[in-house]
Amino acid sequence: MTRPAFLDKFTSPWQRPGGNSELQQVRQNLESLLNTKEGYGYFVDGFGLGRYSEKYGTQDLMKTLTGEMLHSVEAHEPRLRDVELELRGRDSGLWLHFVLTGTLGGEPCTLRVLFHTVSGQVRVEEDEER
């Protein structure tokens, strides 16, 4: 039996939208997880993103951010297995574009993770390019 996802710990089945697929639930969980800033909004020490901010202006920034995001996904989204996260580039709107791959229910799964470099906001979307 797998561990429940982070958001599922705080909601009962009747509160979850019935039309949501497992992929949509994973996306919602990842967005909530990656938008939580370390030290805010959760009582577990080290939960959320934030350690990358001490690396601003250094060459280690991207490696630290990628590692922190990957660790959060692996630790708090048990439905995704064999997870990999790769930076694909950035756009003129100051968004970094990552591709998150893994397996969901034994099937390959690919998601786009967008990270806004100014606000730290994260969006998780289905990847239509793969």
Protein Blocks (a to p, Z undefined) as FASTA:
>chain_A
ZZddfklmmpcfklpcfklcfklmmmmmmmmmmmpcghihpabehiachklmmmgoiakl
mmmmmmmmmmmmmmmmmkbghiacddfbdcfkopacddddddeehiacdddddddfklop
acddddfkZZ
